[in-house]
Structures are given as C-alpha cells and as structure tokens.
Amino acid sequence: MKLNLKRPLAFFDIESTGTNIGADRIVELSVIKLNPDGSEEVKTWRVNPGMPIPLESSLVHGIYDEDIKDEPLFKDIAALVAEFIDVSDLAGYNSNKFDIPMLMEEFLRADVLFDLDNRHFVDVQNIFHQMEQRTLKAAYQFYCDKQIINAHSAEADTRATMEVLLAQIAKYEGVEWEDKKGARSKPVVNDVEALHHFTNLNKPVDFAGRMVYNENGEETFNFGKHKGKTVEDVLKIEPSYYSWMMQGDFPLYTKRKLEEIHNRWNAKKNAERIARQQQQQTAPKPQEPVTEIRPAENQPKREFHKPDHTRTNNYQKPENKPFKKKDDAPAVPVNEDMLKLLADKFKKG
C-alpha cells in the first residue's frame, strides 16, 4: 500500500541513555524518509552521548559505551540531521511523548534551529491504543466476548477481571513470546508465581516505578539525575537526596520503601563501624622491650668505692671519739686570774 503524501514523511526512532527527556542523551538515531513519489532515503547515526550509558539501557538496545566511544557528539551531526529531515512531517512509535521531545532537546543544546511549526506528527502507538483499547471493558469483550453488566461497580469489575485472566491462560498457554533481549519463552501458564514474574518484568520496588531492582537484585533509582544508580550508592555520595525525596511529592509507599532501604543501610554502616572499633580494641598492641632480670647469684658483682677524701687539702681524719658539744664540758671555777684577764680586756684606754 502506498501512502498519499503531499510532502516527505520521516519515520524515526531514537535509542538513548534513558527515558528522562531533560537529562538523557541520544546514542543512536535512524530516519527513513518516505518521499511523495514512493522512494525512500535512509540515514542512521551512532552518537557519543558524552555520558556513560546505564547498563539497564544497554541491555534494552544493545549499545554499550565501547560501541560509541569514537562516534561524534550530537552537536557535531545536528546540522546534518536537520538538513536530512528538512520539511518532512514526523512519524514514530510513542514519538509524541518521547522521540520528538528528545530530538528537540538535542537540537536546542546544539543551537540548531529546527522548527516544529506547521509539521504533522503521526504517532503509531496512539493509533494502536485508541483502536485496540486497553480498558477492562475492551479486554472482557476481546477475551470473553461478553459485555460487562453494571460496569464500574466494584464486584462486576472484579468478576470480569477474574474471567479475563482465566481466558488469557486458556488463550496464551503454550504461545511463544520474545522479550526485548530476544529470549523466547512461554510465560502465560496456569501458575501464579510464573504469572507474577511475567507481569512484573520491570521489577518495581515501590509500584510507582521510582525505584526498580537491577539484575543483581539491588534497588536502583529509575528517574532523575541518579537514574540507574543503586539507592545505597546515592545515600553515600549525596545523603541529602534522601531528605529531598522524603519531603517531596512522592507516593507514601515510595517513601516507605525508601525509608526501609535507608534504615537498612544505616544499620549496616553502624555494624561496620562497631566491627572496626572492636577490631582495633582486640588488635595486639606493640610490645615494649623486656629487661631480663637475672637471679641474684647470676648478677655481676657491683663494686662500691668510698670517696677519696685525701684529695681535699684541709681534710683531717676524724678521730673515732664520740662527738661532744661545748656545753657538755665541766664548769671551771672562777678565780682571780680570770677576773684580772677580763678586766684587762675591757679596760678603757
């Protein structure tokens, strides 16, 4: 079938580092330009995003850091991309919500003028979702070929949901399914655990999808500037991020799960600190040198020398007599000779 075109229609798809329009970058861009005469022009560019590609994204599109390390930055090819698309209308799958906004962010960062005015945008996903509605009513009609009586009453909707599941198992049991990595399986079986794994492929931590489990079973952020990083790593490098989320407009269950992770991380950190302290306390201390104490009989005899007082000039060897004070001498009777001596001594001249 040939499309009726008045001007070229550029189908395009973007592979990127993630889904955050403002923070993530293009790693591959492919454009098929369908001209009014039915001819096609195809261009594909690999792009160095200027940032690491999270493993979760690489597992989806198969492009790793090593694959694009020598490729140009988008700003180096932005003019070529704009020139190739030219005045074409744009088409893609989920392109209105993702591909077009992502492409415009890259053009703006590169200072390349790309005017969206007067273009037509065809989003194939929207056609699919609107023609094949994803409502319970549509599922009940599709799988059970019934109309819900008293639709939107809790019991009627609950019973319809139960019947749809039974019909899905009957319809898809034994049907092969291929995941994004190309792995094939038959996931819809009559087993609740198997159905749990199939209906929770993104492995959300908090149901809102703000945090998901990575391949190692670690909680990782699934949004914002820390997308793809483990929650514990972010708590280490930016502790204030926890407070920002707890005070922010996030679902209560998201906050609850984040608090559980924070408490677990704190407990582990405290346990490691206590273990380090205990290790330091039990570590053997450096030993001081021990002086050997010998038994008395083994001790070398020490010689004591009396001081040589004979070297003092006016030294007189003391007699071995008891020392007596002058007051201890016997009193001598006063006689006339003594009185005469005293009189002569104090006689005035």
Stockholm file with secondary structure:
# STOCKHOLM 1.0

chainA/1-349         MKLNLKRPLAFFDIESTGTNIGADRIVELSVIKLNPDGSEEVKTWRVNPGMPIPLESSLVHGIYDEDIKDEPLFKDIAALVAEFIDVSDLAGYNSNKFDIPMLMEEFLRADVLFDLDNRHFVDVQNIFHQMEQRTLKAAYQFYCDKQIINAHSAEADTRATMEVLLAQIAKYEGVEWEDKKGARSKPVVNDVEALHHFTNLNKPVDFAGRMVYNENGEETFNFGKHKGKTVEDVLKIEPSYYSWMMQGDFPLYTKRKLEEIHNRWNAKKNAERIARQQQQQTAPKPQEPVTEIRPAENQPKREFHKPDHTRTNNYQKPENKPFKKKDDAPAVPVNEDMLKLLADKFKKG
#=GR chainA/1-349 SS CCCCCSSCEEEEEEEESCSCTTTCCEEEEEEEEECTTSCEEEEEEECBCSSCCCHHHHHHHCCCHHHHTTSCBHHHHHHHHHHHHTTCEEEESSIIIIIHHHHHHHHHHTTCCCCCTTCCEEEHHHHHHHHSCCSHHHHIIIIICCCCTTTTSHHHHHHHHHHHHHHHHHHHTTCCEECTTSCEECCCCSCHHHHHHHHTTTCBSSSSSSEEECTTSCEEECSGGGTTSBHHHHHHHCTHHHHHHHHSSCCHHHHHHHHHHHHHHHHHHHHHHHHHHHHHHHSCCCCCCCCCCCCGGGSCCCCCCCCCGGGSTTCCCCCSSCCCCGGGSCCCCCCHHHHHHHHHHTCCC
#=GC SS_cons         CCCCCSSCEEEEEEEESCSCTTTCCEEEEEEEEECTTSCEEEEEEECBCSSCCCHHHHHHHCCCHHHHTTSCBHHHHHHHHHHHHTTCEEEESSIIIIIHHHHHHHHHHTTCCCCCTTCCEEEHHHHHHHHSCCSHHHHIIIIICCCCTTTTSHHHHHHHHHHHHHHHHHHHTTCCEECTTSCEECCCCSCHHHHHHHHTTTCBSSSSSSEEECTTSCEEECSGGGTTSBHHHHHHHCTHHHHHHHHSSCCHHHHHHHHHHHHHHHHHHHHHHHHHHHHHHHSCCCCCCCCCCCCGGGSCCCCCCCCCGGGSTTCCCCCSSCCCCGGGSCCCCCCHHHHHHHHHHTCCC
//
